[in-house]
Amino acid sequence: MRTNFRVFILTRKFSFTSKVKGVARVGNLGFGEVLIILVVALLIFGPSKLPKLGKAAGETLREFKKGMNGIISEDEEIKKEENK
């Protein structure tokens, strides 16, 4: 089961940002939706906590990317060993 998940992750192309018809888009969210989310976050957490939340989100994404790169490199090593 775990191998199937890895194959799915490796074959799936993730696009977090794209540009469609001159409008910046994040995933399936447009500029208006992102703006509404940011305003709500500002109202809920306040201006003093938003930089901390942004930093935490950035660190989380960085760790996720490192983990994904580790899985990809492990799979490539396994494939190289199998081909020998």
N, C-alpha and C positions, 0 to 999 in steps of 0.2 A: 504494500500500500504506500509506503513512504517513497519508494522508487518511482511509482506512478506520479506522485505529487511533485517530485523533483523534475521528472520529464515534463510535466505540465508547466512548471515554473520556467524551465529552460526554453521551452518552445513558445511560450506566450510572450508577446511583445507588450510591455507596459509603456504607456505614454502618458506622463503626468501633465505635460504641457504641449499645446499645439496651437496653430494659428489657422483659423477658419474664417474666410471672407473678411480679413483685416481685423478681426476681433480676437484678442488674446483669450484663450480658453485653458482651463485647468481641468483635465479629465473630461467629464461631461458637464462641468459648471462653466457658465459664462461670466462675464465681468460683473453683471448685476447681482448674480447669486453670490459671488465671492465678496462683493461689497456688503451685501446684507449680512453675511456670516461674520465679517470683520466688525461691523457695527454692533451686532448682537454680542459678540465676544467682548467688545469694548465695554458695553453696558453691564455685562455679567461680571467680568473680572476686574475692570477698572484699568486706567492707564499705567498704573505702577506694576501690575502683574503681567501685562502683555509681553514685554521683552523677555521675561523669564520663561513664559510659555513658549514663545518663539524659539528661544535657545534650546529648550527641552525637546521641542518637536524636531529641530534640526539635528540634534544629537541622536535622537531616535532613528531618524531617516538614515543618518550616516552609519549607525550600527547595523541597520537592516541591509544597507548596501554592502557593507563588509561581509556580513553573513552570506548574502547571495553570491558574492564573488568567491567566498570560500567553498560554497557548495559547487559552483561551476568549476572551480579548479580541481576539486576532488573528483568530480565526474570525468573531467578531461584526463586526469592521471589514471583513473580506472580504465578508461577506453584505451589509453596508450599501452597499459600493461596487458590488456586483453588482445591487442593487435600484435604483440611480440610473439 
